[in-house]
């Protein structure tokens, strides 16, 4: 009893299981005077024993496990029973004996086994063994061993209770620490998961792995793992392709199946023969094939879906996982899922904030661009930096829907600029058809890029993003990464971000193209207005033609151009205006219609385009001159108006040039303006000649009328010409404008036109006229007004015929005008008319001497005549 009390006291001092079991074995060997002692755990489910602790046997205790049999059944059926092991010779024993685990080499000679019972349950057995020789244990010793086994069972229970409480506290602490870490925004989730996995592996004494579902939902990828023994990780099937796990009955992978079903997987110990089904029957076929040790896998669930797995594995010989272990692991999985979800939400919010900041920066920079040529490289540079790409390019859709033109490229896609993709079945065509982004893995041959791009450029992942605007697809944004082991595919978040960038760039490009088009149209309208003003403002055809050529240079960026005029008399073309020529030789060349390029344009009346002038040499000497100028391409446009060829407009480039339809349309409009300028100048010249001819005819008619009047009144023959000449001299001396002199001339010639209505008896009467005859004579002034006023051409000259008999003091006729009421031309002519009349012989008197006439006129100044006119007249006569 004293021994048992001492042993009980020593066992009560220990709480950890390993220390308790070693103390039990040590005290048993001492109390039983045996060479060795062994404690084995009993598993009622499999009715097997596993090693607990031993002393005195070296490596044998790990193999010394009582085997099933009749004796063992009796021990289990009768708690408190003791089995005595008889002496064993030093040779191998046949199978089925109680010490079958030690058949390979004898390690002990005899022994006794006592059941360790707690309540009514067998929890293990305590063995006392001899090694050096046989021994017979007494009844007292067996009773003592039974008591020691009871103490061991009690100590084992106390230790297990302590360990359970300690384990629960540790697990509660772990769960709390994970929860606390989750409360901190921006927690490093990978570090948190690694810590959780490590502490879980340590607490549950196994290898632990946490795997997350990939972004595309096709793989389980381990993100944290830990194995205290550095051996169990190989038994965890957590990395798997799961693209088909949603198919019912799929059994290709255990972990993938956990994700697909959202249910835990528990394999108690597949090495034990699977004597009873797994708690999860769906996994029975996999368990039977796996051959793995004890395994427990639970899903990480978020929002009702599995996002990963948390798995544990224990080596053969260790305790199996319990329901408590499974519940704890499930709780940790829920916490881990929450951590992953929160971290992803945080990362997504942070990434979204960064995206918005980047997009704002991109939008700000896009607004600074002034043209598509400036916009696209700027946008590509920003986008390339944003997603960490190695190259970017923009392909604009052709207006006819036939293909794509790569207009800009940066980085490794810079060679794309200028290339054309006409394959509607290619990547750009697919984006046009679907309106959705296209992501390619990116083979090394650059599949998806236009023909002509360098093969073997080493491109990896490629993303083709639609450039959308409010009116539809403008083109495609292409972003690539180089092919490398570390090259990652474009994620869904990156594709979403690129799509947003595509919309921004598309709308900015659309607005810029509209602005460019409006500015181009405004510039074109202003150019046409300047040409119109040049046409209207001059009669020299060279000035508007030069204006047309200057606008041609500005609008169409032409290197050289000229206008050749057609001479229908000689069927030839000669230089009229031009620019951009290095030598003046072209200006002195006359070309015949039908010869040379320009002659062919004039003959056929159609536009001629030649992409390579050197292939056309030999047609005419003029073409040789063009070749010496270094011109490569040629465009000639006929200048035709009203069915008549007026000339040819020629445009030259010293480089290959392929104009687009809009460029050619602008050229045709400017050619039309040049035709208008030539026709307008020709028409003005014709009108001018017609006007001169008409005026000459009018003046000759007036001259004829004046001569007819002189012939009728033969006594005043020559009077009209003399007063006309003198009046013009006086008018110039008085400063009359030149445009009024022609009217003064015509008025002087027609001053007596009214006398055509005076009867010959009065007009040719040799003596003085009666009062009645003077009334008729004075009526010739009014008759002149009535004759001339209906004629618009002569109306400006009516002042002299109508008012040259008015007097400064108002005593004249026909209206009695006074002073400056009298038209200035009439006041001027009145002095000259009297001057010539007094100097001329009349039927009733002879002419006066010059001095007498001048004195007479000077005396009538201020009464009959305007003093200012008299003064000027005297200066002319005496000058």
Secondary structure, DSSP 8 states (H G I E B T S, - for coil): -HHHHHHHHHHHT--SHHHHHHHHHHHHHHHHT-SEEEEEEEETTTTEEEEEEEESSTTGGGT-----SHHHHHHHHSTT-EEEE----SS---TTSTTGGGTTS---SEEEEEEEEETTEEEEEEEEEESSS-----HHHHHHHHHHHHHHHHHHHHHHHHHHHHHHHHHHHHHHHHHHHHTSTT--HHHHHHHHHHHHHHHHTSEEEEEEE-TTSSEEEEEEEE-TTS-GGGG----EE-TTTTSTT--S-HHHHHHHH---EEES-GGGT--S--SSGGGHHHHHHH--SSEEEEEEEETTEEEEEEEEE--TTS----HHHHHHHHHHHHHHHHHHHHHHHHHHHHHHHHHHHHHHHHHHHHHH--SHHHHHHHHHHHHHHHHT-SEEEEEEE-TTSS-EEEEEEEETTGGGTT-EE--TTSHHHHHHHH-S-EEE---TT-TTS-TTS-TT--EEEEEEEEEEETTEEEEEEEEEEE--TT-----HHHHHHHHHHHHHHHHHHHHHHHHHHHHHHHHHHHHHHHHHHHHHT-S-HHHHHHHHHHHHHHHH--SEEEEEEEETTTTEEEEEEEE--SSGGGGG--EETTSHHHHHHHHHTS-EEES-GGGGTTS-HHHHHHHHTT--EEEEEEEEETTEEEEEEEEEESS-----HHHHHHHHHHHHHHHHHHHHHHHHHHHHHHHHHHHHHHHHHHHHHHHHHHHHSGGGTTHHHHHHHHHHHHHHHTT--HHHHHHHHHHHHTTTGGGGGS-HHHHT-SS---HHHHHHHHTHHHHHHHHHTT-HHHHTTHHHHHHTT--TTS--SSS---GGGS-HHHHHHHHHHHHHHHHS-BTTB----HHHHHHHHHHTBTTTB-HHHHHHHHHHHH-
